[in-house]
């Protein structure tokens, strides 16, 4: 069913921003307002009045029943959908020479569709919906925390599977397949980012993947998991070594673990995102790794794997204050040392009653045998 409280809150903020309607093209905000997802999520929320759902003809009856809405518009093709949307908006909003329409400008926005929409409808002035939605989605309610907690539990199952699967001679892709299957079997609804299994020198990659590389003795292995549960994410990342770690590998791991711990301790209401970076970088510097620090060790997470505040994407977000109700990760960038590889540890936290409560729980151990 649609969440009337969230819709009303968004409409109030839309009026403040002078936005006539919100055109929803992304899965995350569709889930946020309507509590379900579709392969092609399309809806219109006017600044006043009830939302309108745009869906394929074969889904009309199901949409009416599941969401409890009457105003459902059907389409037979993307071209028809694009053509009809603005005419629908005119009827909802009234006669204006130009309509100010908000659209999410983030990872999941289909650029080709937005481009088609703009070219086909010159009466529309498309603006970023962020001033409306960022503030609303930044603070999670109890129902959202419960879903993220389940996603975190699924991430833990995935990491446990990785530990049992890792060995010399297996490929990164084989490990990723076992991990993803385990998370699906545990109830996960897919992954927000590809399962990272980066080994050897590839462990130093800032953004990971899983390849056909064979894992070898002495390899550092960075495993990053971001499963979804009913749309909501949790992020869990750990680094392991196959065999006995070298002194350099152990030193890098200890440095990152200390930096993450310092960041977690700084994760309190009133602190700014940049404060978390400050204490983490201090640990890097004290241990001789200051030149390798990548800013943005913390970011928000929820329906998106990376939400506002996201300092690595928008440096201005580093000035945003931590507040109760936020959910953030600590451990985002990798400590990458040329010629050695990389180390990374990341966990998800809920800020509640002035403290950072961990949602992800899994031991941070470099040596696999220590987890047996």
Beta strands, then each sheet from edge to edge (+ up, - down):
strand 1: 21-24
strand 2: 43-46
strand 3: 52-56
strand 4: 72-75
strand 5: 99-103
strand 6: 124-128
strand 7: 196-199
strand 8: 220-225
strand 9: 228-229
strand 10: 232-233
strand 11: 236-241
strand 12: 298-300
strand 13: 307-310
strand 14: 327-330
strand 15: 335-337
strand 16: 341-343
strand 17: 347-352
strand 18: 355-358
sheet 1: 4+ 3+ 2- 1+ 5+ 6+
sheet 2: 7+ 8- 11+
sheet 3: 9+ 10-
sheet 4: 13+ 12- 14+ 17- 18+
sheet 5: 15+ 16-
end
